[in-house]
Amino acid sequence: MGSSRRTMSAQMKPSASTVSIGPSAALAPFDDTFRSGRREVTIRTIIVGAGLTTALAVIVLLGGRAHLHWPNLALLTAQPLVLKVHIAAALTALGIGAGLMWGPKGTPMHRAFGWTWVIAMMTTAISSFFLHFINPHGFSPIHALSAYVAITVPMGVAYARRRNIRAHRRAMTANFLFGLIIAGAFTFVPGRLMWQVFFG
């Protein structure tokens, strides 16, 4: 009986010869790590849902009786180039990030879009340092969030390459929530550009 249990446990353990080594195999464990599927999706949905609810509450409370209308694209096209790059990168990161969070992990498509998301997030963060609408004379609290993104996104990539998938998941989820959802919501504060584009 005891020997059969030991045999079964030995069969369940991966042999050293089957372990892939090298950067190209860094993200290979994703499929096994996310085998719990529904639980992980539920957790991310709750986190992002809470962030969206908070963001929408802030907009409603600050906006009062706002009237949503078709986007004022002329107002967007009149903005400086750095702001256009910032908005385009943020929207790209938002769309790709949503797909990455709820889509299958560990696939070639996940890796390809993951690198695209990293580039978009870093572009969003870095370009924000050249924007000073809140504090024309220097940096504002939003730039602290940009610094957080610029530091933790590369850390998230490093976690994945080291096969620390749990830390990778937490880092990227936090960046999606705080760097895109929460920060994006505050661009809709009355008086700011995105408020004027959609509500002004």
C-alpha positions, 0 to 999 in steps of 0.5 A, a space after each residue: 500500500 505504502 509503495 503504491 502511494 509512493 509510486 503514484 506521488 512520483 508519477 505526479 512530480 515532473 521529472 527534471 528532464 521535462 523542465 524547460 530552461 531559458 527565456 523562451 520557456 519562461 511563461 510556459 507554466 501559465 496554463 498549469 498555474 491558471 488551471 483553477 480558471 473560474 476562481 482567478 477570473 472571479 477574483 479579477 472581476 471583483 477587483 476590477 468591478 470594485 475599481 470601476 464602481 468607485 471610479 463611476 461613483 467619483 464621476 457621478 458625485 463630482 459631475 452632478 447633472 452631467 449630460 453624456 454626448 457624442 465625443 468632441 473629437 475636434 477637441 481631442 485633435 487640437 491637443 498637443 502631440 504628447 497628449 495624443 500619444 498618451 491617450 492613444 497608448 492608454 486606450 490601447 493598454 485598456 483594450 489589450 489589458 482587458 483581453 489579457 486578464 480574462 483570456 487564456 494564459 500562457 499561449 503565444 497570443 498572450 505573450 505577444 499581446 502581453 509585450 504590446 500591453 507592456 509597451 503601451 503601459 510604459 508609453 502611457 506612464 512616461 508620456 504623463 511626465 510631460 503633462 502638467 495640467 493639474 500642476 502647471 509648475 511641477 509634478 502632481 500626485 498622478 505622476 506618483 502613480 505613473 512612477 509606480 507603473 513605470 517601476 512595477 510593469 517591468 517587475 511584472 515582466 521579470 516575475 513572469 520570466 522567473 516563473 513567479 506567476 502569482 507575483 506576475 499576476 498581482 503586479 499586472 492586475 494592480 497596474 491594470 486597476 490603478 494605472 488604467 481604471 482608477 487613473 483613467 476615471 480621474 481624467 473625467 473629473 469636471 473641468 478636465 479634458 476627457 470630461 469636456 470631450 464627453 460631457 462638456 
